[in-house]
Amino acid sequence: MGALMLAASLAGCGQGSEEVLPDEVLTEDLQNGAGREQADNGGDIASSSFFSEYTGKMEHIHGLGYAGNQDALFFAAHDGLKVYEDGNWFQTKKENNDYMGFSATDDGFYASGHPGQDSMLPNPLGIIKSRDNGETLEGIVLEGETDFHTMAAGYQNHILFVLSPDDNSLMAAGGFYRSSDNGQTWGRVSAGNLEDKVMSLAVHPKNPDYIAAAGSKGIYLSQDGGESFQQIFDEMQGTAVHFSEKHLWYGSFNGDAFLVKRSLDDGTEEEVELPPLEQDAVQYFAQNPKNENELAFVTFKANIYRKAADSNGWEQLAEEGFLKRNKTEK
């Protein structure tokens, strides 16, 4: 039986231009606030003047993660950051940018994309970083030149790894590049054996040698900083990759969705049970660095699930973008 494929537009990200997932399978292309100190103390989104309650529909999600080492789950959306904290949803009041390539780190996050209507940032954003939950955005590189859809950052080592979508002043279109100094200098890597349409990248939180990629033909792992890749899974298309310290988590799809936890020590794999997903798959995945039993993922149809540290089952936080009721709602 031929493998069914999901379709998602990876090209457009302007206002109203991006198609997230059609109702049917169509093609074979699947496609803190104060900085580190406050983040380490847990942070408090609910009490921040930069956030307000969020009750809208979340569309065009471009990443998630536990930014700033907080017990708060950040979602990069078409119209700014959304945050789930302690059973409630919040949104940023300003800098409601169209974030792409969102990568959470222990001191904040990196991202790319396009500025929102209230932002004075250049278009496209290039690569930016925030250490205060998105209130302040620091231009890192290629501002006004490139919108990176496919990029990743190591959670603790802050290694940046990107696929350049076009020619710019530093990179050639289609090349893979990495930086180990917060984007100040870049080197092109060979990415040998990664001859695939890559839709997701991940960098190990501590070990700069480990890079993973999800592509239309499977899952790939590099142990030399991206110079060469080994295809570790080729049974169906890959949809997502994420590193914890000891494991590589990856999503895949062949008409059914799968999530696998792979040991970085010996390569043993464990399939993780997912909730029922109809013609849908894991697009982004995150694990709370402060508690490895707390997991979350977003699907191509904007279904959001979270597994609490003290729970064996998945809780649905949003159904096709529509949020479940806030804890504080009557």
Secondary structure, DSSP 4 states (H G I P E B T S, - for coil): -PPP--B---S--STTT-----SS---S-B----HHHHHHTT--GGG-TTEEE--SB--S---EE-GGG-S-EEEEETTEEEEEETTEEEEESS---EEEEEEEETTEEEEEEE--TT--S-SS--EEEESSTTSS-EEEE-TTT---SSEEE-TTT--EEEE-SS--SS--TT-EEEESSTTSS-EEE--BT--S-EEEEEE-SS-TT-EEEEETTEEEEESSTTSB-EEEE-SSEEEEEEE-SSEEEEEEESSSEEEEEEETTT--EEEEP----SS--EEEEEE-TT-TT-EEEEETT--EEEE-TT-SS-EEEEETTEEPPPTT--
